[in-house]
Amino acid sequence: MTLLTQELTLRPTTAADLGFVFESESAPANRRYVIPWTREQHEAALADPNLQHWVVESDRPLGYFILAGLQNPNQSVEMRRIVITAKGRGYGRRAIKLSIGYIFDDLQAHRFWVEVKDFDVRTLHLYRSLGFVEEGKLRESYKSSQGFESLVLLSMLRSEYEQIVA
Ligand SMILES: CC(C)(COP(=O)(O)OP(=O)(O)OC[C@H]1O[C@@H](n2cnc3c(N)ncnc32)[C@H](O)[C@@H]1OP(=O)(O)O)[C@@H](O)C(=O)NCCC(=O)NCCS
């Protein structure tokens, strides 16, 4: 499946994209904000039926995102990670909006959730402004090379999505 708008194409990641994915994730502007994977983990994700790995592109790759929980019996799908390399031009907002429509309309999810590092004000702003509701903070639940970090849990329910699109 491919999601198309005038400006953006979202399509499944292929093995040929993994160099771009891994390079983007490792870049100093991104790695602090994500829970990074090895290249092998990204490669394995392409074949994992519980995950979907997507590239965001225009005439060139702009980023990628990963959905998790495709087989979750509670129809609870996670945005595991999104990275946009061309920042501050609205691509991230548009890609997340498209992914919201996709997970509720195509995947028939009941809940879309995400964990964001508590110092990642840009991403928190984005999800809140798109209608995600804050559920709480997982205090010092992730041990990074910088020390323990706290994750903010946010979600959107199907009922909230239906109100937004009504
Ligand atoms: C988070 C990310 C995906 C967003 O993509 P993007 O294309 O840069 O985002 P957009 O340009 O669509 O929107 C950015 C929004 O953040 C706002 N913003 C930017 N810096 C901000 C800050 N310091 N504080 C609050 N808001 C900020 C912008 O004003 C914009 O909001 P607006 O649309 O209401 O004006 C991208 O910046 C990224 O890859 N960051 C590094 C990795 C990461 O944090 N991933 C998410 C966690 S998994």
The ligand as a Tripos MOL2 file, in Angstrom:
@<TRIPOS>MOLECULE
LIG
   48    50     1     0     0
SMALL
NO_CHARGES

@<TRIPOS>ATOM
      1 C1          9.7200   15.3080   15.3200 C.3       1 LIG1
      2 C2          9.8130   15.3540   13.8090 C.3       1 LIG1
      3 C3          9.4210   14.0150   13.2110 C.3       1 LIG1
      4 C4          8.8290   16.4190   13.3060 C.3       1 LIG1
      5 O1          8.9550   16.5610   11.9190 O.3       1 LIG1
      6 P1          9.0520   18.0270   11.2680 P.3       1 LIG1
      7 O2          8.8830   17.8810    9.8030 O.co2     1 LIG1
      8 O3         10.2690   18.6830   11.7680 O.co2     1 LIG1
      9 O4          7.7620   18.6910   11.9200 O.3       1 LIG1
     10 P2          6.8280   19.8550   11.3580 P.3       1 LIG1
     11 O5          7.6420   20.8290   10.5840 O.co2     1 LIG1
     12 O6          5.6690   19.2480   10.6510 O.co2     1 LIG1
     13 O7          6.2490   20.4690   12.7070 O.3       1 LIG1
     14 C5          7.0830   20.8260   13.7540 C.3       1 LIG1
     15 C6          6.2140   21.5200   14.7900 C.3       1 LIG1
     16 O8          6.9750   21.6560   15.9870 O.3       1 LIG1
     17 C7          7.0170   23.0290   16.3390 C.3       1 LIG1
     18 N1          8.2810   23.2110   17.0250 N.ar      1 LIG1
     19 C8          9.5240   23.2630   16.5050 C.ar      1 LIG1
     20 N2         10.4200   23.4430   17.4870 N.ar      1 LIG1
     21 C9          9.7160   23.5130   18.6520 C.ar      1 LIG1
     22 C10        10.0570   23.7080   20.0180 C.ar      1 LIG1
     23 N3         11.3340   23.8630   20.3950 N.pl3     1 LIG1
     24 N4          9.0740   23.7220   20.9450 N.ar      1 LIG1
     25 C11         7.7690   23.5640   20.5830 C.ar      1 LIG1
     26 N5          7.3760   23.3880   19.2880 N.ar      1 LIG1
     27 C12         8.3510   23.3680   18.3560 C.ar      1 LIG1
     28 C13         6.8700   23.7770   15.0440 C.3       1 LIG1
     29 O9          6.4370   25.1080   15.2370 O.3       1 LIG1
     30 C14         5.8060   22.9330   14.3500 C.3       1 LIG1
     31 O10         4.5590   23.1460   14.9150 O.3       1 LIG1
     32 P3          3.3930   23.9340   14.1190 P.3       1 LIG1
     33 O11         3.0560   23.0620   12.9330 O.co2     1 LIG1
     34 O12         2.2690   24.0360   15.1020 O.co2     1 LIG1
     35 O13         3.9890   25.2570   13.7230 O.co2     1 LIG1
     36 C15        11.2470   15.7310   13.3200 C.3       1 LIG1
     37 O14        11.5530   17.0230   13.7590 O.3       1 LIG1
     38 C16        12.3140   14.7570   13.7820 C.2       1 LIG1
     39 O15        12.6510   13.8200   13.0610 O.2       1 LIG1
     40 N6         12.8910   14.9760   14.9920 N.am      1 LIG1
     41 C17        13.9590   14.0980   15.5140 C.3       1 LIG1
     42 C18        13.4610   12.7220   15.8410 C.3       1 LIG1
     43 C19        12.2500   12.7510   16.7570 C.2       1 LIG1
     44 O16        12.1500   13.5370   17.6670 O.2       1 LIG1
     45 N7         11.2960   11.8540   16.5040 N.am      1 LIG1
     46 C20        10.0890   11.7640   17.2980 C.3       1 LIG1
     47 C21        10.2670   10.8910   18.4820 C.3       1 LIG1
     48 S1         10.1910    9.2030   18.0470 S.3       1 LIG1
@<TRIPOS>BOND
     1     1     2 1
     2     2     3 1
     3     2     4 1
     4     2    36 1
     5     4     5 1
     6     5     6 1
     7     6     7 2
     8     6     8 1
     9     6     9 1
    10     9    10 1
    11    10    11 2
    12    10    12 1
    13    10    13 1
    14    13    14 1
    15    14    15 1
    16    15    16 1
    17    15    30 1
    18    16    17 1
    19    17    18 1
    20    17    28 1
    21    18    19 ar
    22    18    27 ar
    23    19    20 ar
    24    20    21 ar
    25    21    22 ar
    26    21    27 ar
    27    22    23 1
    28    22    24 ar
    29    24    25 ar
    30    25    26 ar
    31    26    27 ar
    32    28    29 1
    33    28    30 1
    34    30    31 1
    35    31    32 1
    36    32    33 2
    37    32    34 1
    38    32    35 1
    39    36    37 1
    40    36    38 1
    41    38    39 2
    42    38    40 1
    43    40    41 1
    44    41    42 1
    45    42    43 1
    46    43    44 2
    47    43    45 1
    48    45    46 1
    49    46    47 1
    50    47    48 1
@<TRIPOS>SUBSTRUCTURE
     1 LIG1         1 GROUP 0 **** ****
